[in-house]
Amino acid sequence: MQEATRKRTYFALMGTCVVLIVLAWNVVRLWSTTAAVVMTLVAAVLPPTAAILGNLGALDDSAPPTGDEVTRRE
């Protein structure tokens, strides 16, 4: 994945997390506490998921040498 796509994915998931928390405890709880708790549980899973997806493929370009290449210092 490209860096721009990873950043967009991360911010979309974190934005969704914030929106779920705010809606759950400012709007939804007035009608259903159970729904607010479920929304909060879903929001709790999003930050680790966002971090995993945001870093997916980040080391592809900066992988350490495998040992097959010979480097000389002069």
C-alpha positions in Angstrom: 0.0 0.0 0.0 1.2 3.5 -0.7 1.7 6.0 2.2 -1.2 8.2 1.1 -3.6 5.2 1.1 -2.3 4.1 4.5 -2.8 7.6 6.0 -6.2 7.9 4.5 -7.2 4.5 5.9 -5.9 5.4 9.4 -7.6 8.7 9.6 -10.9 7.3 8.3 -10.9 4.6 10.9 -9.9 7.0 13.7 -12.6 9.5 12.6 -15.2 6.7 12.6 -14.1 5.8 16.1 -14.6 9.4 17.4 -17.9 9.7 15.7 -19.2 6.4 17.2 -18.2 7.5 20.7 -19.7 10.9 20.4 -22.9 9.6 18.9 -23.2 6.7 21.3 -23.0 8.8 24.5 -24.7 12.0 23.3 -27.5 10.8 21.1 -28.1 7.0 21.1 -28.0 6.5 24.8 -31.2 8.5 25.1 -33.1 5.7 23.2 -31.0 2.6 24.0 -28.2 2.2 26.4 -27.5 -1.3 25.0 -27.0 0.2 21.5 -24.6 2.8 22.9 -22.6 0.2 24.7 -22.3 -1.9 21.5 -21.3 1.2 19.5 -18.6 1.8 22.2 -17.3 -1.7 21.9 -17.0 -1.4 18.2 -15.2 1.9 18.6 -12.8 0.3 21.0 -11.7 -2.2 18.4 -11.1 0.5 15.7 -7.8 2.1 17.1 -5.7 -1.1 17.0 -7.2 -2.0 13.7 -6.4 1.5 12.4 -2.8 1.2 13.6 -2.4 -2.2 12.0 -3.8 -1.1 8.6 -2.0 2.2 8.8 1.3 0.4 9.1 0.6 -2.4 6.6 3.4 -2.5 4.1 5.3 0.5 5.6 8.6 -1.5 5.8 8.4 -2.9 2.2 10.6 -0.1 0.9 12.9 0.1 3.8 13.6 -3.6 4.3 17.1 -4.4 5.7 19.6 -6.0 3.3 19.3 -9.8 3.0 23.0 -10.4 3.1 23.2 -11.2 -0.6 24.4 -7.7 -1.4 28.0 -6.9 -0.8 28.7 -3.4 0.5 32.1 -1.9 0.8 33.2 1.1 2.8 36.0 3.1 1.3 
